[in-house]
Amino acid sequence: MAQTIDFVFDFCSPNAFLAHKLLPGLAKRHKVAINYVPVLLSGVFKATNNQSPFHAFSENRQKSAYLTHDLHRFARRRGLNFHMSPHFPLNTRFAMRGAYFASGKSWEVKYIDAIFDAIWVHGQKVDEMGVLTEILHENGLPVRKTREAIGSADTKQKLKDRTKAAVKRGVFGVPSMFIGDEMFFGKNSLANLELELSNTK
């Protein structure tokens, strides 16, 4: 059976964006698939008594400045287009419900790419439904059905359930990546994930 990388993400995380940009190349090198697992990071944090490092170190100017610098350096060294969102921190619940609705569909990756880029390349405010609708239009994504799903109580509950399942699996933040039961947390763990794939061939 071919291996799969489970990629647990929320669009609100700049680290998840950077990991997302690198994962397809890594997966291609090792001939593995990527299974996208959208969750609500706010729900993960609440369940695990965790918080964003930007919030945790908000009163430490040196640490906050370093975290931002490290994001830009990581992107620059890998040739990735990245800009810190002017709207950070973002509420991505609508966009994440859309990601859940996109799961398993032919346009799933296109949707994920479009939303991540909208936030971390173009600086768009995706917590506004009007902006989100415009992104769907511009990328040729199903607008009406996605909007209906975003407003659906069923989608809302299933995304919450998926978030709870991720926490039960050991997730405490994003990006989290799994190969089987082995978890790799954060963009800086991509090298270890690749070593794991190399050693399990």
N, C-alpha and C positions, 0 to 999 in steps of 0.2 A: 504493500500500500504506500502510495506517495505521501511524503511528509507535508504538513501544513503548518504555516505560521499563523496563529491566532493573534490579531492585532487589535488590542483593546484601546479605544480612543474616544476623545471628546474634542470637537473643533476648537474649544476655548484654550487649548494648551499649545503654546508655541513649540514646545518640545515634541509634542505629538505631530505637529506639522512637519518638523524637520525629519523625524523618524519616518513619517509617511513618504517623504520625498526619496528617501534612500532605500526603503524596503523593496520596491519592485526590482531594482538592480540586483540586490542581494538575493532575492527569491529566484531571479532568472539564472544567476550564477550557479545556484545549487539545485535548480529544477524543482522548486517547491511552490506550492500555492499559498496565497494569502487569504485568510478568512477574516473579514472585517467585522469587528464586534463593537458597535456603538453603545456607549454608556453615558450616564449623567455624572460628570465628575463631582458636582455638588453633592449628589447622593452617595458617591463613594467616600468623599471626605466626611460626610455626616456619620456614615456607618462605621468608619475606621478611626474617628477622632483625629483626622489629618487635616492639613490645610496647604494651600499653595505656598511655595517658598517665597514668592513675592509678597504674600500677606504675612507670612511668618517673620520675614526680615524687613518689613516695611519701615521700621524705625532705625534700621541699620543702613545708612546711606552707602557705605562702602560695599556691603554685601549685595544690596539691591543693584547698585551700579555694575558690580561684577557679573551678576546673573544676566543682565541685559547685554553686557559686553561679550559674554561667553556665547550667547545665542547668535549674535552677529558674527563672531569669529568662527563658530562652528559652520554657519552657512557659507561664509566667504571662502573658507578653506576647501569647501566641497562644491563650490561653484553654484550655490543655490540662491535664488532670488528670495529675499526675506526682508520684511520691514515690521518692526514692532507695531502692533495695532494701536492707533490713536484712541481706540475705544476700550482698550484693555482695562479691567477684566470684562469680558462679554458674557451675557446670558445666552446660551446656545440651545435652550430647550426646544425651540421650534426647529432649528436646523438639525438637531439630533433626532427628533421624531421623524424628520424627513429621511435621515440616514437609516433609521430602522425600517421605514417603508421601502427604501431602496434595496434593502438586503436581499441578495439572491437574484436581483433583476439584472437584465443585460446592461443597464445604464448605471449600476451601482457605483463603479469606480469613477465614472464621469461625474456623478453627483458629488462624491467625496472630494475629488480633485477641485471641482468648481467652488465648493464652499471653503475648503482650506485656502485656496488661492485668493478668494474674495476677502478673507480676513487678514492673511499674513503676507500677501503680496500687494493687494489693491487697497487695503485699509477700509473695507466696507463694513457697515454696521448691521450685521445679519440678524440681530435680535429684533429688527423691525420687519414685519411681514411684507411691507411694500418693497423693501430692499431685497428680501429673500425671493420674492416673486419675480423681480427684475432679473436676478441671477439665473433663475430657472429658465426664463424666457431667452436670455442671452446665450444659454448653453444648450438650447434645444431639448430641455428636460420636460417631462409631463407636469405642467403647471396645475391644472385643475385637480387631478387625482392626488398629487402630492399635498396640495393645500388641504384637501378633504382629509387626508390621512393625518396631517399635522394637527387638525382640529378634532380628531377622533379620540374619544375616551379610551377606546380599545388600544390604539397606538400608544397613547400616553401610559397606560397601565403596563403594556408589554415592554416598553422601554425601561420602566421602573423595575420590572421583573428581571430583565436582562442585567440591569445594574446590580441588583441583589445577588444574582447568580455569579457575577464577576467577583464581587466581594467575597462570596463563599469560596471561590476558587483561590483567593489569596490576593486579589487586586486591592491596592491601597492608593493608587494614583495612576496617571497616564503620562506617556504611553507605557502600556504593559504588553509584552509579547510572550507567547507560549509556544513551545515545541513539546507537545504532549503535556506532561505535568510540570515541565521545567519552565519557570518564569524568568523573564528578563525585563527589568524596569528601567525606563529612561532611554533617551537617545544615545547616551554614552555606553549603553550595554549592547549596542548593535555588533560591536567587534566580538564580544563573547558569544552572542547568538550565532554569528557566522562560524566561530570556532566549534560550537556545538554541532552545527550542521555538517561541518567538515569531518568531525570525529564520529558521526553516526552513519556515515555512508558505508 
